[in-house]
Amino acid sequence: QVQLVESGGGSVQAGGSLRLSCEPAPGNMISLKDMGWHRQVPGNQRELVASITKDGGTNYADLVKNRFTISRAYAKNATILHMDNLEEKDTGTYYCNARYGPGGYSSAWGQGTQVTVSS
């Protein structure tokens, strides 16, 4: 089972910024295909925030467009989510997801990193 590790979460005031990082746990040397970040609030389903393809194509949820930027650090098989102008609505647990294996049918998740934005 492939494990992903997220980092960079924390508590910030509205208007602040955070940088989330996600990469495979040590020993999980595998080529990842599409990757993405999902946000979850207790009691709700995980919602896609941003995604990036193996080739670097990006997609964003409407609520974070022009505020968040997703990128890849190919050397470390990692994905980065730069979050600017954070708002209270961005609060939640952010989970990293990646597809791998034949056809990209396998999916890996991290344990999540908490982001709390207050006004």
N, C-alpha and C positions, 0 to 999 in steps of 0.2 A: 504494500500500500504506500503510495507516494504521499509524503507530508509536506505541506507548505507552511512557512513561518512568516507572520506579519509583524511589523513593528512601526512605530511612529505615532501611535495614537496618544491622546491626552486631552486635557481640559483647556479650552481657550475661550476668550471673549469673542463676541460677534465681530466680524471684520478681520479676525486673525487668520493665520495660515498654519497648515500642518503638511507634513510630507510622510506619506505611508509607503512602506516598502514590503515587498513579498518575494520570497525566493524559496527554493526547495530546501528542506532540512538537510544537514550534513549526511552524506551517504546516499542521498537520493539524486544520483546523477542520471538525469533523463531529459530528453528534448521535449520541451513544452510547446504546444501549438497556441491556439487562442487563449488569452487570459483576460480576466476581468475582476472588477471590484463590486461587491454587493453590500448593501446596507440593510440591517435588520433592527427593528424596534421590538421590544418584548411584546409577544402576543400577535405579531404580524409576520407575514412571509418575507423572505429575503427578496430585495428589489435590486435590479441591476443599476449600477451607478455609471460605470464606464467600462468599456472593453477595448481590447487591442488585439489585432490578428498577428499571426506569425510574421507577416510581411510589414507590419507597422500601421495598418489601417485602424482608425479609431472611431468610436461611437460613444455618445454621451446621452444620458437621460436629460430630458428637457430642463429639469430643475437645476442642473449643475452646469449646463452649457455656459461657456465663457468665464467660468469660475474654477473649474477643475481641469487638470491636464494629465492624461495618462501616457506613459512612455515605457520603453523597455530598456533594460540593461542586459544586452545579449550575452556579454561575457560571463555574467553570473546567473543567467537564466532567470532574471528577475523582472518584475514590473513595478513601476513607481507611480504613485498618484499624488500629484501636487494639488493641494486644496487651498484656494485663496478666497478672501472675502466670505469666510464661513458664516453661516446663519444658523439659528436655533433649529431649523428644520433639517439640518445636516446631522444632527445628533443621532447616534446609533452605534451599533457594533458593525464594523466593516470587515467583511470576509473576502479573502482572495480565492479565486477559482482559476483552474487551468485545465485544459484538455490535453490528453496525450494518448499515445498508443496508436495502433492501426485505425485509420479513419477518424482519429480523435474522439472515439466513443467513450474512453475512460475519462473520469473527472476527479480532480483532487481539490481539496479544500483546506484552508488553514483554520486555526482555532478562533480567529477573530481578534481585532484590536478595537478598543473602545474610543470613541470620539464624542466628546461632550462640549457643546457650544452654548454659552450663556450670554445673555444680554445685560 
